[in-house]
Each structure stands twice: as structure tokens, then as C-alpha cells.
Amino acid sequence: MDDIKRLLSELCCFSYYTGFNYLKDITTMACGDEAVLRNLSANAYPKIASKYSAAPAAVEHAIRTVIKRAWSENPDKICEIAGRKLNAPPPIKDFIHIVACYFEYFRDD
């Protein structure tokens, strides 16, 4: 989990954003079970919302905000870990998939 926190910080997803912990937890869930990404609204947002006493819609909004902020601060790093050029901030599902894949396949062991 510390590796995911570090990677998110490198992407300018800082821990002082409300969505940081939500994003970290969902990314951790996705690393363990790719099915989480199939339907975030049913599989992830309610679990995270329950954990943090928030509404599922608030979880989604906070994550979207963190991703947009990361894109505005460091789009080149996001493209680097994605392994391709992106022309806009990736949707939540894609961002989580990019981070989870990078973490699983390219992290330092």
C-alpha cells in the first residue's frame, strides 16, 4: 500500500485531497481483483463510501477531482505510466487501471 501511495504522490495525487484515500483504496482493491473495475458504482464506491462515511456519489466526485488535478500538474508522468500518449485526463476506471497495472508489473521489488 505504501508503494501505491508513493506512486499516486508522484502523479501529484496528494494525500491532502479528500479523494486521495478513496483512490488509494480502490486501486488497492483493483490490484487484488480486476472485477472491481467492471462496475465501480456497484463494486467499489459503496464500499469506500461506507468505510469513510461518505456518499458513493461524493466518492466518485472526489476521485474525479484528484485525477483532474493530477492531470493539470503532471500529464507527462501519467502518459509515461500509461505507456501511451493521452490527450485528456483519463476517466476514473482507466486511471485506476493504469495505476494498478503499473504497480503490479513495473514496481520495484
TIMI-518795 format. One record per residue: residue number from 1; residue in three letters; x, y, z of N, C-alpha, C, O in turn. Coordinates in Angstrom, 3 decimals, always signed. Layout:
BEGIN
(NUM; "ALA"; (X; Y; Z); (X; Y; Z); (X; Y; Z); (X; Y; Z))
...
! end
This chain:
BEGIN
(1; "MET"; (+0.822; -1.193; +0.000); (+0.000; +0.000; +0.000); (+0.865; +1.256; +0.000); (+0.483; +2.259; -0.602))
(2; "ASP"; (+2.026; +1.226; +0.663); (+2.911; +2.382; +0.645); (+3.407; +2.672; -0.763); (+3.616; +3.830; -1.124))
(3; "ASP"; (+3.596; +1.616; -1.563); (+4.023; +1.806; -2.947); (+2.943; +2.528; -3.754); (+3.252; +3.390; -4.577))
(4; "ILE"; (+1.704; +2.182; -3.522); (+0.610; +2.854; -4.225); (+0.541; +4.314; -3.785); (+0.352; +5.196; -4.622))
(5; "LYS"; (+0.689; +4.583; -2.506); (+0.682; +5.960; -2.016); (+1.807; +6.764; -2.653); (+1.608; +7.913; -3.048))
(6; "ARG"; (+2.982; +6.165; -2.752); (+4.122; +6.856; -3.345); (+3.876; +7.143; -4.827); (+4.143; +8.247; -5.302))
(7; "LEU"; (+3.368; +6.150; -5.554); (+3.087; +6.337; -6.976); (+2.031; +7.429; -7.180); (+2.185; +8.283; -8.052))
(8; "LEU"; (+0.979; +7.403; -6.392); (-0.047; +8.439; -6.512); (+0.531; +9.826; -6.217); (+0.170; +10.806; -6.868))
(9; "SER"; (+1.415; +9.901; -5.248); (+2.067; +11.182; -4.937); (+2.937; +11.651; -6.091); (+2.983; +12.845; -6.389))
(10; "GLU"; (+3.635; +10.715; -6.750); (+4.448; +11.067; -7.919); (+3.578; +11.621; -9.044); (+4.034; +12.426; -9.855))
(11; "LEU"; (+2.330; +11.183; -9.082); (+1.388; +11.648; -10.095); (+0.683; +12.944; -9.673); (-0.226; +13.413; -10.357))
(12; "CYS"; (+1.106; +13.509; -8.556); (+0.521; +14.732; -7.993); (-0.883; +14.513; -7.438); (-1.683; +15.447; -7.377))
(13; "CYS"; (-1.177; +13.295; -7.039); (-2.397; +12.981; -6.282); (-1.980; +13.029; -4.817); (-1.538; +12.022; -4.264))
(14; "PHE"; (-2.115; +14.170; -4.202); (-1.582; +14.345; -2.860); (-2.577; +13.956; -1.778); (-3.791; +14.030; -1.971))
(15; "SER"; (-2.042; +13.544; -0.643); (-2.853; +12.989; +0.436); (-3.786; +14.013; +1.075); (-4.717; +13.629; +1.783))
(16; "TYR"; (-3.563; +15.290; +0.847); (-4.460; +16.283; +1.445); (-5.758; +16.440; +0.659); (-6.659; +17.151; +1.103))
(17; "TYR"; (-5.870; +15.797; -0.492); (-7.134; +15.790; -1.223); (-8.036; +14.698; -0.651); (-7.575; +13.597; -0.347))
(18; "THR"; (-9.299; +15.006; -0.509); (-10.261; +14.042; +0.024); (-10.244; +12.759; -0.786); (-10.326; +11.670; -0.218))
(19; "GLY"; (-10.141; +12.867; -2.091); (-10.185; +11.695; -2.954); (-8.952; +10.832; -2.930); (-8.966; +9.731; -3.481))
(20; "PHE"; (-7.874; +11.296; -2.306); (-6.636; +10.518; -2.290); (-6.842; +9.148; -1.667); (-6.506; +8.132; -2.276))
(21; "ASN"; (-7.388; +9.109; -0.468); (-7.582; +7.819; +0.214); (-8.588; +6.942; -0.519); (-8.442; +5.721; -0.560))
(22; "TYR"; (-9.605; +7.566; -1.096); (-10.570; +6.793; -1.876); (-9.866; +6.135; -3.066); (-10.046; +4.947; -3.333))
(23; "LEU"; (-9.074; +6.920; -3.763); (-8.353; +6.421; -4.939); (-7.351; +5.347; -4.553); (-7.225; +4.333; -5.240))
(24; "LYS"; (-6.640; +5.565; -3.461); (-5.667; +4.583; -2.970); (-6.359; +3.266; -2.651); (-5.879; +2.200; -3.037))
(25; "ASP"; (-7.479; +3.335; -1.950); (-8.182; +2.114; -1.559); (-8.764; +1.377; -2.766); (-8.681; +0.151; -2.842))
(26; "ILE"; (-9.349; +2.114; -3.704); (-9.917; +1.457; -4.888); (-8.813; +0.861; -5.744); (-8.988; -0.220; -6.306))
(27; "THR"; (-7.680; +1.545; -5.855); (-6.553; +1.000; -6.615); (-6.041; -0.274; -5.957); (-5.715; -1.238; -6.650))
(28; "THR"; (-5.966; -0.291; -4.651); (-5.550; -1.491; -3.929); (-6.534; -2.626; -4.191); (-6.130; -3.767; -4.416))
(29; "MET"; (-7.825; -2.309; -4.160); (-8.846; -3.323; -4.452); (-8.677; -3.858; -5.872); (-8.798; -5.062; -6.102))
(30; "ALA"; (-8.399; -2.970; -6.822); (-8.263; -3.370; -8.226); (-7.018; -4.230; -8.446); (-7.013; -5.106; -9.311))
(31; "CYS"; (-5.978; -3.984; -7.675); (-4.773; -4.818; -7.784); (-5.079; -6.252; -7.372); (-4.510; -7.193; -7.925))
(32; "GLY"; (-5.960; -6.418; -6.420); (-6.306; -7.749; -5.942); (-7.423; -8.417; -6.717); (-7.553; -9.641; -6.700))
(33; "ASP"; (-8.240; -7.606; -7.405); (-9.407; -8.155; -8.091); (-9.819; -7.220; -9.220); (-10.425; -6.175; -8.982))
(34; "GLU"; (-9.489; -7.601; -10.448); (-9.807; -6.750; -11.597); (-11.317; -6.568; -11.792); (-11.738; -5.631; -12.469))
(35; "ALA"; (-12.119; -7.433; -11.219); (-13.575; -7.312; -11.344); (-14.080; -6.007; -10.728); (-15.158; -5.528; -11.080))
(36; "VAL"; (-13.313; -5.444; -9.823); (-13.687; -4.174; -9.207); (-13.909; -3.113; -10.278); (-14.799; -2.273; -10.146))
(37; "LEU"; (-13.110; -3.149; -11.330); (-13.190; -2.138; -12.383); (-14.380; -2.320; -13.315); (-14.747; -1.389; -14.032))
(38; "ARG"; (-14.980; -3.485; -13.317); (-16.095; -3.730; -14.238); (-17.297; -2.844; -13.944); (-18.004; -2.425; -14.861))
(39; "ASN"; (-17.526; -2.562; -12.685); (-18.643; -1.694; -12.322); (-18.296; -0.991; -11.013); (-18.655; -1.449; -9.928))
(40; "LEU"; (-17.599; +0.119; -11.138); (-17.172; +0.853; -9.951); (-18.354; +1.291; -9.095); (-18.277; +1.271; -7.867))
(41; "SER"; (-19.440; +1.684; -9.738); (-20.608; +2.164; -8.998); (-21.192; +1.098; -8.086); (-21.716; +1.418; -7.018))
(42; "ALA"; (-21.110; -0.159; -8.490); (-21.668; -1.247; -7.684); (-20.609; -1.931; -6.830); (-20.895; -2.368; -5.715))
(43; "ASN"; (-19.392; -2.025; -7.345); (-18.366; -2.824; -6.660); (-17.459; -2.045; -5.723); (-16.973; -2.604; -4.739))
(44; "ALA"; (-17.220; -0.784; -5.997); (-16.212; -0.067; -5.215); (-16.748; +1.147; -4.457); (-16.514; +1.282; -3.256))
(45; "TYR"; (-17.455; +2.017; -5.143); (-17.889; +3.256; -4.488); (-18.682; +3.011; -3.207); (-18.436; +3.698; -2.215))
(46; "PRO"; (-19.624; +2.063; -3.178); (-20.353; +1.841; -1.924); (-19.455; +1.360; -0.780); (-19.643; +1.761; +0.368))
(47; "LYS"; (-18.486; +0.506; -1.094); (-17.571; +0.016; -0.046); (-16.723; +1.150; +0.515); (-16.566; +1.283; +1.729))
(48; "ILE"; (-16.183; +1.958; -0.379); (-15.351; +3.081; +0.056); (-16.201; +4.103; +0.806); (-15.776; +4.638; +1.830))
(49; "ALA"; (-17.387; +4.370; +0.302); (-18.285; +5.322; +0.958); (-18.614; +4.874; +2.378); (-18.632; +5.681; +3.307))
(50; "SER"; (-18.871; +3.591; +2.532); (-19.174; +3.055; +3.858); (-17.972; +3.197; +4.792); (-18.123; +3.571; +5.956))
(51; "LYS"; (-16.804; +2.903; +4.285); (-15.583; +2.976; +5.097); (-15.334; +4.395; +5.606); (-14.915; +4.585; +6.748))
(52; "TYR"; (-15.591; +5.380; +4.762); (-15.284; +6.765; +5.107); (-16.521; +7.596; +5.467); (-16.433; +8.819; +5.580))
(53; "SER"; (-17.656; +6.945; +5.643); (-18.909; +7.633; +5.985); (-19.217; +8.756; +4.989); (-19.452; +9.905; +5.364))
(54; "ALA"; (-19.207; +8.387; +3.729); (-19.484; +9.344; +2.662); (-20.534; +8.745; +1.730); (-20.852; +7.560; +1.831))
(55; "ALA"; (-21.053; +9.536; +0.853); (-21.987; +9.049; -0.159); (-21.192; +8.527; -1.361); (-20.149; +9.088; -1.697))
(56; "PRO"; (-21.671; +7.464; -2.011); (-20.969; +6.946; -3.191); (-20.733; +8.021; -4.259); (-19.678; +8.033; -4.892))
(57; "ALA"; (-21.686; +8.910; -4.465); (-21.506; +9.980; -5.455); (-20.382; +10.934; -5.039); (-19.656; +11.449; -5.889))
(58; "ALA"; (-20.242; +11.165; -3.739); (-19.162; +12.027; -3.243); (-17.802; +11.370; -3.455); (-16.817; +12.046; -3.751))
(59; "VAL"; (-17.758; +10.050; -3.300); (-16.517; +9.308; -3.550); (-16.106; +9.477; -5.008); (-14.955; +9.792; -5.308))
(60; "GLU"; (-17.055; +9.266; -5.902); (-16.764; +9.409; -7.337); (-16.290; +10.830; -7.658); (-15.296; +11.008; -8.362))
(61; "HIS"; (-16.982; +11.815; -7.156); (-16.631; +13.203; -7.424); (-15.230; +13.533; -6.899); (-14.446; +14.176; -7.598))
(62; "ALA"; (-14.913; +13.102; -5.691); (-13.609; +13.393; -5.093); (-12.481; +12.732; -5.885); (-11.419; +13.326; -6.064))
(63; "ILE"; (-12.705; +11.514; -6.355); (-11.688; +10.826; -7.165); (-11.508; +11.550; -8.493); (-10.382; +11.755; -8.944))
(64; "ARG"; (-12.597; +11.929; -9.108); (-12.522; +12.652; -10.382); (-11.730; +13.958; -10.213); (-10.934; +14.326; -11.077))
(65; "THR"; (-11.959; +14.642; -9.100); (-11.244; +15.888; -8.818); (-9.749; +15.647; -8.679); (-8.948; +16.411; -9.217))
(66; "VAL"; (-9.365; +14.600; -7.969); (-7.941; +14.287; -7.793); (-7.288; +13.960; -9.136); (-6.168; +14.393; -9.406))
(67; "ILE"; (-7.975; +13.210; -9.961); (-7.428; +12.841; -11.268); (-7.257; +14.084; -12.149); (-6.235; +14.230; -12.819))
(68; "LYS"; (-8.234; +14.965; -12.152); (-8.122; +16.205; -12.939); (-6.964; +17.056; -12.441); (-6.237; +17.648; -13.239))
(69; "ARG"; (-6.795; +17.118; -11.146); (-5.686; +17.891; -10.571); (-4.346; +17.266; -10.959); (-3.412; +17.976; -11.331))
(70; "ALA"; (-4.252; +15.946; -10.871); (-3.021; +15.256; -11.265); (-2.710; +15.527; -12.731); (-1.557; +15.761; -13.094))
(71; "TRP"; (-3.738; +15.495; -13.569); (-3.547; +15.750; -14.997); (-3.044; +17.178; -15.230); (-2.164; +17.403; -16.062))
(72; "SER"; (-3.596; +18.123; -14.504); (-3.181; +19.515; -14.700); (-1.749; +19.749; -14.212); (-1.062; +20.634; -14.723))
(73; "GLU"; (-1.300; +18.978; -13.246); (+0.033; +19.148; -12.678); (+1.110; +18.324; -13.386); (+2.247; +18.775; -13.523))
(74; "ASN"; (+0.755; +17.122; -13.834); (+1.789; +16.225; -14.336); (+1.266; +15.266; -15.408); (+1.318; +14.053; -15.209))
(75; "PRO"; (+0.767; +15.771; -16.533); (+0.234; +14.880; -17.560); (+1.297; +13.968; -18.168); (+0.993; +12.848; -18.577))
(76; "ASP"; (+2.529; +14.440; -18.228); (+3.597; +13.624; -18.819); (+3.853; +12.355; -18.004); (+4.094; +11.292; -18.575))
(77; "LYS"; (+3.802; +12.459; -16.691); (+4.016; +11.282; -15.848); (+2.869; +10.293; -16.001); (+3.092; +9.082; -16.017))
(78; "ILE"; (+1.656; +10.793; -16.114); (+0.504; +9.910; -16.319); (+0.653; +9.184; -17.650); (+0.410; +7.980; -17.734))
(79; "CYS"; (+1.050; +9.911; -18.687); (+1.271; +9.277; -20.001); (+2.407; +8.260; -19.920); (+2.337; +7.196; -20.537))
(80; "GLU"; (+3.440; +8.582; -19.169); (+4.577; +7.661; -19.014); (+4.139; +6.335; -18.399); (+4.494; +5.270; -18.903))
(81; "ILE"; (+3.379; +6.396; -17.322); (+2.980; +5.126; -16.707); (+1.899; +4.417; -17.514); (+1.750; +3.198; -17.430))
(82; "ALA"; (+1.142; +5.192; -18.299); (+0.130; +4.579; -19.172); (+0.788; +3.875; -20.349); (+0.217; +2.954; -20.934))
(83; "GLY"; (+1.996; +4.316; -20.692); (+2.700; +3.714; -21.817); (+2.201; +4.204; -23.164); (+2.473; +3.589; -24.195))
(84; "ARG"; (+1.471; +5.312; -23.154); (+0.956; +5.880; -24.403); (+0.586; +7.336; -24.178); (+0.421; +7.786; -23.044))
(85; "LYS"; (+0.457; +8.059; -25.278); (+0.079; +9.465; -25.226); (-1.418; +9.577; -24.947); (-2.234; +8.934; -25.607))
(86; "LEU"; (-1.756; +10.380; -23.987); (-3.151; +10.672; -23.667); (-3.400; +12.142; -23.984); (-2.545; +12.986; -23.712))
(87; "ASN"; (-4.535; +12.451; -24.543); (-4.852; +13.824; -24.913); (-5.718; +14.538; -23.885); (-5.934; +15.746; -23.980))
(88; "ALA"; (-6.207; +13.799; -22.915); (-7.077; +14.358; -21.887); (-6.937; +13.493; -20.638); (-6.424; +12.376; -20.707))
(89; "PRO"; (-7.389; +14.001; -19.508); (-7.323; +13.167; -18.305); (-8.123; +11.890; -18.508); (-9.238; +11.926; -19.029))
(90; "PRO"; (-7.560; +10.772; -18.102); (-8.293; +9.515; -18.279); (-9.512; +9.452; -17.362); (-9.512; +10.036; -16.278))
(91; "PRO"; (-10.550; +8.740; -17.804); (-11.691; +8.506; -16.910); (-11.229; +7.733; -15.663); (-10.151; +7.138; -15.660))
(92; "ILE"; (-12.026; +7.750; -14.643); (-11.654; +7.111; -13.375); (-11.232; +5.659; -13.585); (-10.173; +5.243; -13.117))
(93; "LYS"; (-12.054; +4.898; -14.284); (-11.769; +3.475; -14.483); (-10.416; +3.281; -15.168); (-9.638; +2.412; -14.774))
(94; "ASP"; (-10.140; +4.080; -16.180); (-8.874; +3.973; -16.901); (-7.701; +4.375; -16.015); (-6.659; +3.719; -16.029))
(95; "PHE"; (-7.863; +5.441; -15.250); (-6.790; +5.895; -14.372); (-6.447; +4.806; -13.351); (-5.275; +4.498; -13.135))
(96; "ILE"; (-7.455; +4.241; -12.741); (-7.219; +3.177; -11.753); (-6.543; +1.990; -12.421); (-5.616; +1.409; -11.856))
(97; "HIS"; (-6.990; +1.623; -13.608); (-6.388; +0.507; -14.330); (-4.925; +0.799; -14.662); (-4.069; -0.071; -14.505))
(98; "ILE"; (-4.639; +2.007; -15.115); (-3.261; +2.399; -15.428); (-2.375; +2.275; -14.199); (-1.297; +1.685; -14.267))
(99; "VAL"; (-2.819; +2.823; -13.081); (-2.021; +2.794; -11.856); (-1.871; +1.361; -11.340); (-0.779; +0.960; -10.937))
(100; "ALA"; (-2.958; +0.592; -11.349); (-2.899; -0.792; -10.859); (-1.956; -1.643; -11.715); (-1.156; -2.413; -11.183))
(101; "CYS"; (-2.052; -1.502; -13.028); (-1.166; -2.271; -13.919); (+0.287; -1.869; -13.730); (+1.172; -2.721; -13.654))
(102; "TYR"; (+0.523; -0.579; -13.655); (+1.891; -0.100; -13.447); (+2.432; -0.639; -12.130); (+3.562; -1.123; -12.058))
(103; "PHE"; (+1.620; -0.550; -11.106); (+2.046; -1.024; -9.792); (+2.356; -2.513; -9.815); (+3.378; -2.938; -9.276))
(104; "GLU"; (+1.493; -3.307; -10.429); (+1.687; -4.746; -10.439); (+2.835; -5.209; -11.316); (+3.525; -6.169; -10.974))
(105; "TYR"; (+3.051; -4.536; -12.451); (+4.029; -5.029; -13.410); (+5.371; -4.324; -13.395); (+6.370; -4.896; -13.833))
(106; "PHE"; (+5.417; -3.094; -12.902); (+6.654; -2.338; -13.013); (+7.195; -1.804; -11.687); (+8.171; -1.055; -11.683))
(107; "ARG"; (+6.596; -2.165; -10.590); (+7.092; -1.666; -9.311); (+8.438; -2.294; -8.994); (+8.783; -3.369; -9.484))
(108; "ASP"; (+9.183; -1.589; -8.163); (+10.477; -2.124; -7.710); (+10.218; -3.155; -6.633); (+9.501; -2.888; -5.669))
(109; "ASP"; (+10.797; -4.329; -6.792); (+10.621; -5.392; -5.776); (+11.751; -5.407; -4.793); (+11.763; -6.231; -3.879))
! end
